[in-house]
Amino acid sequence: MLYLALMYCIISLACLFAGLLAYEFLSFFGIANNETPQKPLVFYAVTGLISITAIGQWTVLFCPLNIFSTLAVLTVLLLCCLALKKRLQRRLAPVLASLRDLSVISLGIAVILFLMILVLNAGPVIMDDTESYHIQNVKWIQEHGTVPGLANLHIRYGFNSSWFITIGLFSPAMTGINTYEVMNGLLSCWLCFYFIEKINPLFTGKPASFAINQYAGILVLLAMALFAWPMIRGNATTANYDFITTSCILLLLIETIYYSRFNSLPEWILWPFFLFTVRIINYPVLLLSVPLLWQWLKEKKWICITGYVSIGSIIMLPFLVRNVILSGYIFFPVTQIDLFAVDWKASKEVSQTLVNYIKYFNRVNNMYQPIEKTALYSFPSWIPLWYKYLFLYDKPIVTLSLAGYAFAIIKWKAIRQQLNKQAQWLVLILAIQLISWFFVAPDPRFAYGPLLGGIALFFVLIKPVAVTHLSKAVLKTTAITITAGCLVYITHKIVSNADYQNGVLPYPLPKPPVDLVTVDNISLAIPHKILNNQTARCYDTRLPCLYFVQPALRARGRSMADGFYLEKNIPHITTGDRY
């Protein structure tokens, strides 16, 4: 845990100053305010993370993201901070002031929640995708950068998420030690800190700034995020790339609909571009900045438009280029858009098998029903089965969320009166994202942000209630009770399970035995099943590691860095456990 705590501090400081720099540079285009509007601390950290990741996305096209790449990025960051020292001090002042405003109780809540996250983050991996391909994707990034046709080794190695770039930059590899989840644990800490900042006025003795509705809504969202395993807790045990989307949407949602703040133009532009590169299923959030762009076009603000196009190009272009290099397709695993004739193109049949597997698996988990049987159900006959087999922690979130959106439709007139146009647009985009998610891959994990948005709407539509001594006491007691529950939970886990007793370094990764197969003088490792897992998993086995060898697989050169391709005159295997 000490290693993780140290990394949390280093990465948070780097992201904070990168965020301050980003806002300073964006002010040149008129996108960020030259003044110093009060922003939540986490906004600077997330914006800084996105900025550093954008640098990483360009870098990985040309070289691996090893320790030297990380040091180079941090050196450039330090030099920029020194060059703009006075400007950054001006932006940093309100950030430090907000930290000084935290009460002792708020700090106590933060310590307990951070401790819980640290313990989980230092424990074993609890996600088969992380064990099978997340870690491997990061290893390829750190050891070889961007390899042509990597999707031909294993189809999921073609999944190009900018979150893997983030992990590759900030998580120095230590063979056998699970350092790949540092960013996920830190992200859980950031979101918890944001919630704590929002409820802090309840503990300061100062008059509450907002109605009871906002505070109650924030506490409910925090409780939901703690209760549902894949969010704050489960996220800390994986290298998964879904929770960054949830976190960004929650931050924008709360600031927009609860606090009616729209002084955050950079976030409405920068964050959606980034979220698209995290997972292309997030494409609806790209619409968030459309009203801004339309307004700038009408007002002929060419500098702002130039900034918008520049930001989009800097963030998205390397992502799209890397997609093509890894798989041959610009929007992999979507193969219908086929623009480039490259020799390393992934098999359309295998890619379609993967798409179908994801779609039907997320309608009904195959632990309840075979994928082949689920595929036989047409719309809407699969919906009752989907709802029936949702995990217990997801059912209340899905139910309350859909009820919240239904209530918002009924009370749309009230929504238009209580929310500004930007907030209304945000609600509409979240609804569009939910509809898209429902038909593409309806696993709640992929859409916790929009789902929690439906719950948040309840507290907007309720008539505002002033904070009284009694209501304030109830809210404070609720917050302390939630925290006490987390303390009991993590204490029990430490005492009862030796896997979570990791005081210095994270829990070691399993080392499966492997069979070696040679293809064109390149030795491939195929792991055995271990630990009673249903399938074999590579963990951080040396590269290249895969689960079966396509008969058509060939190397493009003498080194694995030259990439892989599939011979066209040999049939491609489209069945297997690892789709």
C-alpha positions in Angstrom: 0.0 0.0 0.0 2.9 2.4 0.6 4.0 2.1 -3.0 0.4 2.9 -4.2 0.1 5.8 -1.7 3.3 7.3 -3.0 2.2 6.9 -6.6 -1.2 8.5 -5.9 0.6 11.6 -4.6 3.1 11.8 -7.5 0.4 11.3 -10.2 -2.1 13.6 -8.5 0.5 16.4 -8.4 1.5 15.8 -12.0 -2.1 15.9 -13.2 -2.9 18.9 -11.1 -0.2 21.0 -12.6 -0.8 19.6 -16.1 -4.4 20.7 -15.6 -3.4 24.2 -14.6 -1.2 24.4 -17.6 -4.0 23.1 -19.9 -6.4 25.8 -18.7 -3.7 28.4 -19.2 -3.0 27.3 -22.8 -6.8 27.0 -23.6 -7.3 30.6 -22.5 -5.3 31.6 -25.6 -8.2 30.3 -27.7 -10.8 31.9 -25.6 -12.0 28.5 -24.5 -10.8 28.8 -20.9 -11.4 32.0 -18.9 -8.4 34.2 -18.2 -9.8 34.8 -14.8 -9.7 32.2 -12.0 -13.3 30.9 -11.6 -13.6 28.4 -8.7 -13.4 24.9 -10.1 -13.5 21.7 -8.1 -10.0 20.3 -7.5 -10.7 17.1 -9.3 -11.5 19.1 -12.5 -7.9 20.2 -12.7 -6.7 16.7 -12.1 -8.9 15.1 -14.8 -8.1 17.8 -17.3 -4.4 17.3 -16.6 -4.7 13.5 -16.9 -6.3 14.0 -20.3 -3.6 16.4 -21.4 -0.8 14.0 -20.4 -2.6 11.1 -22.0 -2.9 13.1 -25.3 0.9 13.4 -25.3 1.2 9.7 -24.6 -1.1 8.9 -27.5 1.1 10.7 -29.9 4.3 9.3 -28.3 3.1 5.6 -28.5 2.8 5.8 -32.2 6.6 6.1 -32.5 8.1 4.5 -29.4 7.2 2.4 -26.3 5.9 4.2 -23.2 8.6 3.1 -20.8 10.2 4.9 -17.9 12.2 7.1 -20.2 9.0 8.3 -22.0 7.4 9.1 -18.6 10.4 11.0 -17.4 10.5 13.0 -20.6 6.8 13.9 -20.3 7.3 14.9 -16.7 10.4 17.0 -17.5 8.5 18.9 -20.2 5.7 19.4 -17.7 8.1 20.8 -15.1 9.8 23.2 -17.5 6.4 24.5 -18.6 5.4 25.0 -15.0 8.6 27.0 -14.3 8.1 29.1 -17.4 4.5 30.0 -16.4 5.1 30.1 -12.6 3.3 33.3 -11.9 0.3 32.5 -14.0 0.0 29.1 -12.4 0.2 30.5 -8.9 -2.8 32.7 -9.7 -4.8 29.7 -10.7 -3.5 27.5 -7.9 -4.6 30.0 -5.1 -8.3 29.1 -5.1 -7.4 25.4 -5.3 -5.4 25.6 -2.1 -8.1 27.7 -0.5 -10.6 25.0 -1.1 -8.4 22.4 0.6 -8.1 24.7 3.7 -11.9 24.8 3.9 -12.2 21.1 4.5 -13.5 20.2 8.0 -11.9 17.7 10.3 -14.9 15.3 9.8 -14.6 15.6 6.0 -10.9 14.8 6.3 -11.7 11.8 8.4 -14.2 10.6 5.9 -11.6 11.0 3.2 -9.0 9.0 5.1 -11.4 6.1 5.6 -12.5 6.0 2.0 -9.0 6.3 0.7 -7.8 3.5 3.1 -10.6 1.3 1.7 -9.6 2.0 -1.9 -5.9 1.5 -1.1 -6.5 -1.9 0.5 -8.6 -3.1 -2.5 -6.1 -1.6 -5.0 -3.2 -3.4 -3.4 -5.1 -6.7 -3.4 -5.6 -9.3 -6.1 -7.2 -8.6 -9.5 -10.9 -9.2 -9.6 -11.8 -9.1 -13.2 -11.2 -11.7 -16.0 -10.8 -9.0 -18.7 -7.9 -7.4 -16.8 -6.3 -10.8 -16.3 -6.8 -11.8 -19.9 -6.1 -8.7 -22.0 -6.0 -5.3 -20.1 -2.6 -6.1 -18.6 -1.3 -7.5 -21.9 -2.4 -4.4 -23.8 -0.5 -2.2 -21.4 2.6 -4.5 -21.6 2.6 -4.1 -25.4 2.4 -0.3 -25.0 5.2 -0.2 -22.5 7.5 -2.7 -24.4 6.8 -2.2 -28.1 4.5 0.8 -28.5 2.1 0.3 -31.4 2.4 -3.0 -33.3 0.8 -3.5 -36.7 -1.8 -6.3 -36.7 -1.7 -6.9 -33.0 -5.4 -7.8 -33.2 -4.4 -10.9 -35.2 -2.6 -12.3 -32.2 -5.8 -12.1 -30.1 -8.8 -10.1 -31.3 -9.1 -8.2 -28.0 -5.6 -6.9 -28.4 -7.1 -4.7 -31.0 -9.1 -2.8 -28.4 -7.4 0.6 -28.4 -8.4 2.6 -25.3 -6.6 5.8 -24.3 -7.0 4.6 -20.7 -4.4 1.9 -21.5 -2.1 4.8 -22.6 -2.7 6.5 -19.3 -1.8 3.3 -17.4 1.2 2.8 -19.5 2.6 6.3 -18.8 1.8 6.3 -15.0 2.4 2.7 -14.0 6.0 1.6 -14.3 6.2 -2.1 -15.0 7.4 -4.4 -12.2 7.4 -8.0 -13.4 5.1 -10.2 -11.3 3.8 -7.2 -9.2 0.4 -5.7 -10.0 1.2 -2.1 -10.7 -1.3 -1.9 -13.5 -4.2 -0.8 -11.4 -2.7 2.3 -9.9 -4.7 4.7 -12.1 -8.0 2.9 -11.4 -7.4 3.2 -7.6 -6.5 6.8 -7.9 -9.5 7.6 -10.0 -11.8 6.1 -7.3 -10.0 8.3 -4.7 -10.5 11.4 -6.9 -14.3 10.7 -7.2 -14.6 10.1 -3.5 -12.8 13.4 -2.8 -15.1 15.3 -5.1 -18.2 14.0 -3.2 -16.5 14.9 0.1 -15.9 18.4 -1.2 -19.6 18.7 -2.1 -20.9 17.6 1.3 -18.2 19.5 3.3 -20.5 22.5 4.0 -22.6 20.2 6.2 -19.7 19.9 8.6 -18.1 23.3 8.6 -20.6 25.2 10.8 -21.1 27.7 8.1 -24.6 28.2 6.5 -25.3 25.5 3.9 -24.8 26.9 0.4 -27.6 25.0 -1.3 -31.0 23.4 -0.7 -31.3 20.0 1.0 -32.0 18.4 -2.5 -28.5 18.9 -3.7 -26.9 17.4 -0.6 -29.3 14.5 -0.5 -28.7 13.8 -4.2 -24.9 13.8 -3.8 -25.1 11.5 -0.8 -27.4 9.1 -2.7 -25.0 9.1 -5.7 -22.1 8.4 -3.4 -23.9 5.6 -1.7 -24.8 4.1 -5.1 -21.2 4.4 -6.3 -20.0 2.6 -3.2 -22.8 0.0 -3.1 -22.5 -1.2 -6.8 -19.3 -3.3 -6.8 -17.9 -2.3 -10.3 -17.8 1.4 -9.4 -15.6 2.8 -6.6 -14.7 -0.5 -5.0 -14.5 -2.9 -7.9 -12.8 -0.3 -10.2 -9.9 -0.3 -7.7 -9.3 -4.0 -8.4 -9.0 -3.8 -12.2 -7.3 -2.0 -15.0 -10.7 -1.6 -16.7 -11.6 1.5 -18.8 -15.3 2.0 -18.0 -15.1 4.0 -14.7 -13.3 7.0 -16.1 -16.4 7.6 -18.3 -18.7 7.2 -15.3 -16.5 9.7 -13.3 -16.4 12.4 -16.0 -20.1 12.2 -16.6 -20.9 12.4 -12.9 -18.7 15.5 -12.5 -20.3 17.3 -15.4 -23.7 16.2 -14.4 -23.5 17.4 -10.8 -21.9 20.7 -11.6 -24.4 21.3 -14.4 -27.8 20.3 -13.0 -27.2 20.8 -9.3 -25.1 23.9 -9.3 -26.1 25.4 -12.7 -22.5 26.1 -13.5 -21.5 26.7 -17.1 -18.2 28.4 -16.7 -16.4 25.1 -17.6 -16.2 25.4 -21.4 -13.0 23.3 -21.6 -14.6 20.3 -20.0 -17.5 20.3 -22.4 -15.0 20.1 -25.3 -11.9 18.4 -24.0 -13.6 15.6 -21.9 -16.0 14.3 -24.6 -13.2 14.0 -27.2 -11.2 12.0 -24.6 -14.1 9.8 -23.6 -14.6 8.8 -27.2 -10.9 7.6 -27.3 -11.5 5.7 -24.0 -14.3 3.6 -25.6 -16.0 4.4 -28.9 -19.4 3.5 -27.5 -19.2 6.9 -25.8 -19.7 8.6 -29.2 -23.0 10.4 -28.1 -21.0 12.6 -25.6 -19.3 14.2 -28.6 -22.6 16.0 -29.1 -22.2 17.9 -25.8 -20.1 20.6 -27.4 -22.4 21.1 -30.5 -24.3 24.1 -29.0 -21.0 25.8 -28.3 -19.7 25.2 -31.8 -22.9 26.4 -33.3 -22.8 29.6 -31.2 -19.2 30.3 -32.2 -20.1 29.8 -35.9 -22.9 32.2 -35.6 -20.8 34.8 -33.8 -17.8 34.1 -36.2 -15.4 33.4 -33.3 -12.7 31.8 -35.5 -10.1 31.6 -32.7 -12.5 29.6 -30.6 -13.4 27.4 -33.6 -9.7 26.9 -34.3 -9.2 25.9 -30.7 -12.1 23.4 -30.9 -10.7 21.8 -34.1 -7.2 21.7 -32.7 -8.3 20.0 -29.4 -10.3 17.4 -31.3 -7.4 16.7 -33.7 -4.8 16.5 -30.9 -6.8 14.0 -28.9 -8.6 11.9 -31.5 -6.2 11.7 -34.5 -3.5 9.6 -32.8 -6.3 7.3 -31.4 -7.7 6.7 -34.9 -4.3 6.2 -36.4 -3.4 3.7 -33.7 -6.8 1.9 -34.4 -5.7 1.4 -38.0 -2.2 0.2 -37.0 -3.5 -2.3 -34.5 -6.4 -3.8 -36.5 -6.7 -2.2 -39.9 -10.0 -0.5 -39.0 -10.5 3.1 -37.9 -13.4 2.3 -35.6 -12.5 -1.3 -34.5 -14.3 -3.6 -33.8 -16.7 -1.9 -36.3 -15.5 -3.4 -39.6 -18.3 -1.9 -41.8 -16.2 1.2 -42.2 -13.2 -0.2 -44.1 -11.0 2.6 -45.4 -7.5 1.3 -45.5 -6.0 -1.6 -47.5 -3.3 -2.8 -45.1 -1.8 -6.3 -45.1 -2.3 -6.7 -41.3 -6.1 -6.2 -41.3 -7.9 -8.2 -38.7 -10.4 -10.9 -39.9 -13.9 -9.5 -40.4 -15.3 -12.9 -39.4 -13.4 -12.9 -36.2 -14.2 -9.3 -35.5 -17.9 -9.9 -36.1 -17.8 -12.9 -33.8 -16.4 -10.6 -31.1 -19.1 -8.0 -31.6 -21.9 -10.6 -31.4 -20.3 -12.1 -28.3 -20.2 -8.7 -26.6 -23.8 -7.9 -27.6 -25.4 -11.2 -26.5 -23.2 -11.7 -23.5 -24.3 -8.4 -22.1 -28.0 -9.1 -22.8 -27.8 -12.3 -20.7 -24.6 -13.4 -19.0 -23.6 -16.8 -20.2 -23.5 -18.1 -16.6 -27.3 -18.1 -16.9 -27.9 -19.0 -20.5 -25.7 -19.9 -23.5 -24.8 -17.1 -25.9 -26.3 -19.1 -28.8 -29.7 -19.2 -27.1 -29.7 -15.5 -26.2 -29.0 -14.7 -29.9 -32.3 -16.3 -30.9 -34.3 -13.7 -29.0 -35.3 -10.7 -31.1 -36.2 -7.3 -29.8 -38.1 -6.8 -27.4 -38.4 -10.4 -26.3 -34.8 -10.4 -24.7 -35.6 -7.4 -22.4 -37.3 -9.4 -19.6 -34.4 -11.9 -19.5 -31.9 -9.0 -19.5 -33.6 -7.4 -16.5 -34.2 -10.7 -14.7 -30.5 -11.6 -14.8 -29.1 -8.2 -13.8 -26.8 -8.4 -10.8 -28.5 -7.5 -7.5 -26.4 -4.3 -7.1 -27.4 -3.2 -10.6 -31.2 -3.7 -10.4 -31.9 -0.8 -8.1 -29.7 1.5 -10.1 -31.3 0.6 -13.4 -34.8 0.7 -12.0 -34.4 4.0 -10.3 -32.6 5.5 -13.3 -35.3 4.5 -15.8 -37.9 5.8 -13.4 -36.0 9.1 -13.2 -35.9 9.6 -16.9 -39.5 8.6 -17.3 -40.4 11.2 -14.5 -38.3 13.8 -16.3 -40.2 13.2 -19.5 -43.5 13.7 -17.7 -42.2 16.8 -15.9 -40.2 18.1 -18.9 -41.9 21.5 -18.5 -40.5 21.7 -14.9 -37.1 20.6 -16.2 -37.1 23.5 -18.7 -38.0 25.9 -16.0 -35.4 24.7 -13.4 -32.5 23.9 -15.6 -30.6 26.1 -18.0 -30.3 25.2 -21.7 -26.9 23.6 -21.3 -28.2 21.3 -18.5 -31.2 20.4 -20.6 -28.9 19.5 -23.5 -26.8 17.3 -21.1 -29.8 15.4 -20.0 -30.8 14.8 -23.6 -27.4 13.6 -24.6 -27.3 11.2 -21.6 -30.7 9.8 -22.7 -29.3 9.3 -26.2 -26.3 7.5 -24.8 -28.5 5.2 -22.8 -30.6 4.3 -25.8 -27.4 3.5 -27.8 -26.0 1.5 -24.9 -29.2 -0.5 -24.5 -29.0 -1.9 -28.1 -25.2 -2.2 -28.4 -24.1 -3.8 -25.1 -26.5 -3.3 -22.2 -24.1 -4.1 -19.3 -24.8 -1.4 -16.7 -21.0 -1.1 -16.2 -20.7 0.6 -19.6 -23.3 3.2 -18.7 -23.2 3.9 -15.0 -22.8 7.6 -15.7 -26.0 8.1 -17.6 -27.8 5.6 -15.3 -26.8 7.7 -12.2 -27.9 10.7 -14.2 -31.5 9.4 -14.1 -31.3 9.1 -10.3 -29.9 12.6 -10.0 -32.9 14.0 -11.9 -35.2 13.0 -9.0 -33.6 15.6 -6.8 -33.9 18.3 -9.4 -37.6 17.7 -9.9 -38.4 17.7 -6.2 -39.4 21.1 -4.8 -36.3 22.7 -3.2 -36.2 22.3 0.6 -34.2 24.7 2.8 -31.6 23.2 5.0 -32.7 23.1 8.7 -30.9 21.9 11.8 -32.8 18.6 11.7 -32.3 17.9 8.0 -28.6 18.9 8.3 -28.2 16.4 11.2 -29.9 13.7 9.2 -27.6 14.3 6.2 -24.5 14.4 8.5 -25.5 11.1 10.2 -26.1 9.5 6.8 -22.7 10.5 5.6 -21.0 9.2 8.7 -23.0 6.0 8.6 -21.9 5.3 5.0 -18.3 5.9 6.0 -18.6 3.7 9.1 -20.0 0.9 6.9 -16.9 1.3 4.6 -14.6 1.1 7.6 -16.3 -2.1 8.9 -16.2 -3.6 5.4 -12.5 -3.0 4.8 -11.5 -3.9 8.3 -13.2 -7.3 8.0 -11.6 -7.8 4.6 -8.1 -7.1 6.0 -8.6 -9.3 9.1 -10.2 -12.3 7.3 -8.3 -12.4 4.0 -4.5 -12.5 3.8 -4.6 -11.4 0.2 -5.4 -7.9 1.3 -2.6 -7.6 3.8 -0.1 -5.8 1.5 1.6 -3.1 3.5 4.3 -2.2 1.0 3.9 -3.6 -2.5 0.7 -4.7 -4.3 -0.4 -8.3 -4.3 1.8 -10.4 -6.8 0.2 -11.4 -10.0 -0.3 -15.2 -10.7 2.2 -16.9 -13.0 0.5 -19.5 -15.1 2.6 -22.2 -16.8 2.7 -21.8 -20.6 3.2 -23.9 -23.7 5.5 -22.4 -26.3 4.5 -22.4 -30.0 6.8 -21.0 -32.7 5.4 -19.0 -35.7 8.0 -17.7 -38.1 10.8 -17.9 -35.5 8.7 -15.9 -33.0 8.0 -17.9 -29.8 4.4 -17.5 -28.6 3.3 -18.3 -25.0 -0.1 -20.0 -24.5 -1.0 -20.1 -20.7 -2.7 -22.9 -18.8 -5.8 -22.5 -16.8 -5.1 -21.9 -13.1 -6.9 -21.0 -9.8 -10.1 -22.8 -11.0 -10.7 -20.1 -13.6 -13.1 -20.9 -16.4 -10.6 -19.8 -19.0 -6.9 -19.4 -19.3 -5.5 -15.9 -18.6 -2.2 -14.3 -19.5 -1.8 -11.9 -16.5 1.6 -10.3 -17.1 3.1 -13.3 -18.9 6.0 -12.3 -21.2 5.0 -11.2 -24.7 3.6 -12.4 -27.0 1.0 -14.3 -25.0 -2.3 -15.5 -26.6 -4.9 -18.3 -26.1 -4.8 -20.2 -29.4 -2.9 -19.8 -32.6 -4.8 -19.0 -35.8 -3.6 -21.4 -38.5 -3.3 -18.4 -40.8 -1.1 -16.4 -38.3 2.2 -15.1 -39.7 4.8 -12.7 -38.6 5.4 -9.5 -40.7 9.1 -9.5 -39.9 11.8 -11.0 -37.8 10.7 -9.1 -34.6 7.4 -9.2 -32.9 7.4 -5.4 -33.1 7.1 -5.7 -36.9 3.6 -7.1 -36.3 1.4 -10.0 -37.5 -1.0 -10.7 -40.3 -3.4 -13.5 -41.3 -3.0 -15.4 -44.6 -6.1 -15.0 -46.7 -6.3 -18.4 -48.2 -6.4 -20.2 -44.8 -9.7 -20.4 -42.9 -9.9 -18.3 -39.7 -11.1 -19.8 -36.4 -14.1 -17.9 -35.1 -14.9 -20.0 -32.0 -13.2 -20.2 -28.7 -13.3 -19.2 -25.0 -11.6 -15.9 -25.3 -14.0 -13.9 -27.4 
